[in-house]
Amino acid sequence: TQRGGPERTGAPSTALDLQARIAELLGGMTFGAPHRAMVDWAERSQVPVLTTNYDHCIQDGLSLGHCVRMRFGASVPRSDYYPWDRYYAPRAISDPLSEFAVWHIHGDRELRRSIRAGLDQYMGMVQNLRKLIQPIAKEALKRSVDPLQDIPAFHSAPWLRIFLGRKLWIQGLGIRSDEVSIRWLLIQRYRYWNRYMPTASRTSGWYVHGPTRRTGPLDAERRVFFNSVGLKTIEIETARDTYVNLFGM
């Protein structure tokens, strides 16, 4: 256990030890064919990527170009505890909604204090996002910016502009009942789509489950949840079809 008291954020020393250990364990992870297939497609198509993983397998898998960490916007940099203005890309971007970049929404192994390492930290993340979500949703869905603001609201959490403002393709996430932060975000997203885009299609994205030969079919509880927040479900049978063949098509 670390000596001394908690850091300025109030994070206990035991949590910081866990974050450091997680970062250390992930340091040796390398990308595979599924990472490369997905990220190469995303870069070619200029589609932003949101990941809940702490490792760098996605950005390191890019075939052409080298992703480096950059900071979005001209406002005061966010703390490394919630570094939501950091992203990885081959070049600087001007709008996260329509350009390729990789955003770590649950933490980054290179910024160990950013790693969300327990339910209390996930709920702390939710509390911080609660203050930001409404103005960012309005900007993203109504394509309007408050003229009285010098800096658009989404500069505080650029990845949230993507999550709220684009149709989602969710893959590689279990999103079971204990993943409260992602479930909360999906519920809030559905509310704001109904508020700001009431005439849009009720399908605002897709959830991919599988390979079913290994995992079995999607359970009824999650299927009902995804349908209730505007996501259609897709079940894929074999592992190769889940990434390499799918994103190569």
Wavefront OBJ file of the C-alpha trace (Angstrom):
o trace
v 0.000 0.000 0.000
v 1.213 3.493 -0.784
v 2.334 5.630 2.101
v 0.598 8.883 2.919
v -2.929 10.085 2.326
v -5.142 10.059 -0.769
v -4.384 12.194 -3.809
v -6.215 15.412 -4.524
v -9.106 13.643 -6.232
v -9.895 11.751 -3.054
v -8.913 8.408 -4.606
v -7.671 6.064 -1.851
v -4.108 4.823 -2.070
v -5.286 1.219 -2.480
v -7.214 2.237 -5.615
v -4.133 3.962 -7.011
v -2.112 0.807 -6.391
v -4.714 -1.180 -8.329
v -4.647 1.325 -11.198
v -0.853 1.110 -11.350
v -0.994 -2.692 -11.336
v -3.558 -2.747 -14.138
v -1.415 -0.379 -16.222
v 1.631 -2.572 -15.619
v -0.166 -5.774 -16.626
v -1.488 -4.212 -19.831
v 1.873 -2.812 -20.890
v 2.835 -5.948 -22.806
v -0.419 -6.438 -24.709
v -0.099 -6.381 -28.491
v -2.713 -6.108 -31.206
v -4.049 -9.008 -33.260
v -5.833 -9.470 -36.577
v -9.264 -8.445 -35.161
v -7.884 -5.107 -33.885
v -6.214 -4.406 -37.230
v -9.294 -5.292 -39.287
v -11.509 -2.986 -37.244
v -9.195 0.013 -36.906
v -8.124 -0.025 -40.562
v -11.784 0.039 -41.609
v -12.525 2.860 -39.156
v -9.615 4.980 -40.394
v -10.523 4.442 -44.069
v -14.159 5.299 -43.346
v -13.320 8.197 -40.998
v -15.378 6.676 -38.206
v -14.456 7.524 -34.592
v -13.755 4.640 -32.207
v -14.774 4.634 -28.535
v -13.180 1.951 -26.387
v -13.690 0.949 -22.770
v -10.361 -0.923 -22.866
v -7.304 0.566 -21.167
v -4.758 -1.049 -23.514
v -3.473 0.338 -26.826
v -4.224 -2.642 -29.078
v -6.659 -0.681 -31.241
v -4.506 2.327 -32.063
v -1.341 0.217 -32.323
v -3.043 -2.008 -34.898
v -3.420 0.738 -37.506
v -1.630 -0.340 -40.720
v -1.036 3.062 -42.275
v 0.142 5.886 -40.042
v 0.966 6.011 -36.372
v -1.524 7.095 -33.737
v -0.206 9.562 -31.169
v -1.956 11.035 -28.150
v -3.274 14.551 -28.619
v -5.584 16.889 -26.765
v -8.773 18.261 -28.284
v -9.794 21.900 -27.939
v -8.302 25.113 -26.652
v -9.831 25.135 -23.181
v -7.925 24.385 -19.980
v -6.710 20.756 -20.093
v -8.744 18.288 -18.087
v -7.182 16.427 -15.184
v -5.471 13.118 -15.904
v -8.156 11.580 -13.650
v -10.825 12.307 -16.291
v -8.749 12.970 -19.441
v -11.776 13.032 -21.716
v -10.152 15.580 -24.029
v -7.338 13.166 -24.998
v -7.477 11.013 -28.113
v -5.188 8.966 -30.364
v -5.000 9.595 -34.102
v -2.467 9.940 -36.950
v -3.251 13.672 -37.154
v -5.154 16.357 -35.253
v -8.922 16.448 -35.745
v -11.332 19.382 -35.815
v -14.621 17.603 -34.990
v -14.740 14.276 -33.105
v -18.175 13.521 -34.564
v -16.959 13.035 -38.124
v -13.254 12.135 -38.003
v -11.294 9.033 -37.085
v -9.700 8.928 -33.649
v -9.541 6.455 -30.768
v -11.054 7.634 -27.470
v -10.562 5.770 -24.172
v -13.723 6.452 -22.201
v -12.922 4.318 -19.124
v -9.246 5.114 -18.858
v -5.870 4.794 -20.523
v -2.947 2.653 -19.390
v -0.610 5.595 -20.089
v -2.601 7.800 -17.696
v -2.948 5.409 -14.781
v -5.109 7.682 -12.626
v -7.703 7.677 -15.404
v -8.313 3.924 -15.073
v -11.753 3.257 -13.609
v -11.046 0.379 -11.231
v -14.272 -0.228 -9.325
v -17.972 0.520 -8.990
v -17.362 3.667 -6.930
v -15.150 5.088 -9.684
v -17.687 4.227 -12.381
v -20.385 5.995 -10.372
v -18.063 8.980 -9.915
v -17.724 9.092 -13.689
v -21.517 9.077 -14.049
v -21.847 11.982 -11.606
v -19.360 14.046 -13.607
v -21.044 13.245 -16.923
v -24.474 14.102 -15.504
v -23.444 17.773 -15.447
v -22.331 17.708 -19.101
v -24.733 15.451 -20.931
v -27.696 17.745 -21.668
v -25.844 20.614 -23.404
v -23.621 18.173 -25.316
v -26.661 16.177 -26.463
v -28.332 19.360 -27.714
v -25.230 20.375 -29.662
v -24.775 16.923 -31.172
v -28.391 16.119 -32.052
v -29.772 19.559 -32.946
v -26.448 20.617 -34.498
v -26.634 23.878 -32.592
v -24.155 25.648 -30.331
v -25.146 28.196 -27.664
v -24.011 31.565 -29.125
v -23.362 32.862 -25.587
v -20.661 30.238 -25.037
v -17.096 31.006 -26.037
v -16.304 27.289 -26.129
v -18.825 24.589 -27.165
v -19.990 22.342 -24.335
v -18.627 19.188 -25.958
v -15.033 20.354 -25.509
v -15.358 19.145 -21.897
v -15.940 15.547 -23.062
v -15.473 15.272 -26.847
v -16.113 11.508 -26.916
v -19.571 12.127 -25.416
v -20.430 14.134 -28.547
v -19.768 10.958 -30.557
v -21.674 8.672 -28.184
v -24.737 10.926 -28.262
v -24.586 12.242 -31.800
v -23.870 9.225 -34.003
v -25.490 5.880 -34.548
v -23.571 3.316 -32.495
v -22.072 -0.006 -33.535
v -21.270 -1.758 -30.232
v -18.985 -4.761 -30.365
v -16.824 -6.571 -27.826
v -18.777 -5.352 -24.776
v -20.850 -7.608 -22.560
v -22.962 -4.741 -21.157
v -24.300 -6.931 -18.402
v -26.274 -5.595 -15.452
v -23.129 -4.656 -13.473
v -21.844 -2.329 -16.213
v -23.802 0.566 -14.792
v -21.979 3.461 -16.455
v -22.538 2.226 -20.022
v -26.141 1.279 -19.277
v -26.788 4.728 -17.798
v -25.252 6.381 -20.855
v -27.391 4.329 -23.237
v -30.565 5.206 -21.319
v -29.708 8.915 -21.313
v -28.825 8.763 -25.001
v -32.215 7.252 -25.829
v -33.973 9.995 -23.855
v -32.165 12.754 -25.744
v -32.734 11.143 -29.145
v -36.456 11.146 -28.354
v -36.294 14.761 -27.187
v -34.210 16.293 -29.970
v -34.842 13.890 -32.881
v -38.409 12.628 -32.373
v -38.952 11.991 -36.091
v -35.763 9.952 -36.536
v -35.741 6.186 -36.862
v -36.129 4.462 -33.510
v -33.037 2.434 -34.399
v -30.065 4.492 -33.259
v -27.500 1.706 -33.434
v -26.654 -1.971 -33.248
v -25.287 -4.371 -30.637
v -23.207 -7.296 -31.931
v -23.197 -10.525 -29.912
v -21.055 -13.567 -30.519
v -19.452 -15.686 -31.744
v -22.482 -17.677 -30.641
v -20.712 -21.014 -31.164
v -18.611 -20.086 -28.151
v -20.812 -17.743 -26.113
v -24.258 -19.118 -26.859
v -27.209 -16.939 -27.905
v -27.856 -13.506 -26.453
v -29.836 -13.730 -23.226
v -33.368 -12.346 -23.051
v -32.583 -9.708 -20.390
v -29.967 -7.953 -22.489
v -31.971 -8.295 -25.689
v -34.902 -6.496 -24.047
v -32.579 -3.779 -22.692
v -30.959 -3.091 -26.082
v -34.330 -2.946 -27.821
v -35.600 -0.551 -25.145
v -32.760 1.927 -25.819
v -33.081 1.839 -29.610
v -30.381 -0.722 -30.455
v -30.967 -3.641 -32.808
v -29.147 -6.869 -31.973
v -27.003 -8.861 -34.389
v -25.748 -12.353 -33.552
v -22.657 -13.686 -35.336
v -21.875 -17.384 -35.296
v -18.126 -17.806 -35.853
v -15.125 -15.979 -34.417
v -13.571 -15.111 -37.766
v -16.822 -13.546 -38.984
v -16.985 -11.391 -35.842
v -14.071 -9.138 -36.822
v -11.694 -10.117 -39.629
v -14.250 -11.098 -42.259
v -16.841 -8.574 -41.107
v -14.635 -5.478 -41.302
v -12.886 -6.752 -44.407
v -16.171 -6.732 -46.331
l 1 2 3 4 5 6 7 8 9 10 11 12 13 14 15 16 17 18 19 20 21 22 23 24 25 26 27 28 29 30 31 32 33 34 35 36 37 38 39 40 41 42 43 44 45 46 47 48 49 50 51 52 53 54 55 56 57 58 59 60 61 62 63 64 65 66 67 68 69 70 71 72 73 74 75 76 77 78 79 80 81 82 83 84 85 86 87 88 89 90 91 92 93 94 95 96 97 98 99 100 101 102 103 104 105 106 107 108 109 110 111 112 113 114 115 116 117 118 119 120 121 122 123 124 125 126 127 128 129 130 131 132 133 134 135 136 137 138 139 140 141 142 143 144 145 146 147 148 149 150 151 152 153 154 155 156 157 158 159 160 161 162 163 164 165 166 167 168 169 170 171 172 173 174 175 176 177 178 179 180 181 182 183 184 185 186 187 188 189 190 191 192 193 194 195 196 197 198 199 200 201 202 203 204 205 206 207 208 209 210 211 212 213 214 215 216 217 218 219 220 221 222 223 224 225 226 227 228 229 230 231 232 233 234 235 236 237 238 239 240 241 242 243 244 245 246 247 248 249
